[in-house]
C-alpha cells in the first residue's frame, strides 16, 4: 500500500549507545541515535 523510498530510523537510549551501535548507525546512514542527554539539551535551551 505504501512505498517509501527513503526510511529514517530513530533509536532512543537513556544511557547512550555503545561504540558498535554508533559505528553501525554511521555505516547505515539512515539511523539517528538520540540519547536522554540529547533530549535534555533541546528542552533546556
C-alpha positions as a printed NumPy array, in Angstrom:
array([[ 0.   ,  0.   ,  0.   ],
       [ 2.788,  2.446,  0.909],
       [ 6.036,  2.503, -0.995],
       [ 8.654,  4.513,  0.833],
       [11.871,  5.218, -0.995],
       [13.775,  6.582,  1.97 ],
       [13.345,  5.333,  5.515],
       [14.761,  7.187,  8.523],
       [15.09 ,  5.303, 11.808],
       [15.385,  6.831, 15.283],
       [16.775,  4.888, 18.228],
       [16.387,  6.253, 21.746],
       [18.506,  5.332, 24.765],
       [18.57 ,  6.521, 28.334],
       [22.287,  5.959, 28.909],
       [23.756,  6.366, 25.438],
       [24.995,  3.926, 22.819],
       [27.903,  1.543, 22.515],
       [30.681,  2.245, 20.047],
       [29.474, -0.689, 17.938],
       [25.992,  0.782, 17.753],
       [27.328,  4.222, 16.807],
       [29.559,  2.696, 14.132],
       [26.681,  0.641, 12.698],
       [24.393,  3.687, 12.618],
       [27.025,  5.73 , 10.792],
       [27.571,  2.914,  8.305],
       [23.83 ,  2.577,  7.61 ],
       [23.416,  6.324,  7.151],
       [19.68 ,  6.4  ,  7.85 ],
       [19.754,  5.899, 11.625],
       [19.561,  8.734, 14.16 ],
       [20.737,  7.912, 17.675],
       [19.066, 10.036, 20.345],
       [20.178,  9.838, 23.952],
       [18.419, 11.183, 27.022],
       [21.146, 13.856, 27.267],
       [20.348, 14.985, 23.712],
       [16.695, 15.412, 24.645],
       [17.519, 17.366, 27.801],
       [19.79 , 19.707, 25.839],
       [16.95 , 20.537, 23.443],
       [14.376, 21.011, 26.206],
       [16.519, 23.248, 28.433],
       [17.567, 25.695, 25.704]])
